[in-house]
Amino acid sequence: MNIKKVLVLRQPSKLDWTLSDFYFDAFRMGVGVEDEKRETKVHGETRIPNGIYNLGLRNSPKFSNSYFRDDEGNLISAKERKTPEQIAMYHTPHEMIWVMDVPGFEYILWHWGNTDLDTHGCYIVGSVFGSSNGRDGVTNSRKKYTEIYPILWRSIRETKTGVTVEYKEAA
């Protein structure tokens, strides 16, 4: 399954966070949380503006070594990668999903977490909405991340015209 377009459909922003649903070529794939909408950007505390952006891959000093990938983009956590066979098969620290060319923002990544406290301006994926310590967010984030990563990784690498993500408000 190679996809061409990701859609992030945002709910109205709350005081400190924004919840959303995300879709791959019109198929709902999960939910997300990011920082709140602000008129004036605050570094690490502001969601990216609505718009259409290209997706790419990049290494992250903080996240790339948490998972290793095989040649198909499938992931295994660094903690589970123990046997010589696993080390041989899952040989490369994974590249993060990168939202590119966002004016005024750098290195916006899709990754795992639970609430806006985990985002630092990035997009956190999950399976369902939930709450933690009085904050709305997502649950089953690592599971969802490892589920969608191979699809996005292959699509970004193989789709000649590129993969875009559109962030917009729900109607």
Buried (B, 14 or more C-beta within 10 A) or exposed (E): EBBEBBBBBBBEBBEEBBBBBBBBBEEEBBBBBBBBBEEEBEEEBBBBEEBEBBBBBEEBEEBBEBBBBBEEBBBBEBEEBEEEEBEEBBEEBBBBBBBBEBEEBEBBBBBBBBBBBBBBBBBBBBBEBBEBEEBBBBBBBBBBBBBBBBBBBBBBEEBEEEBBBBBEEEE
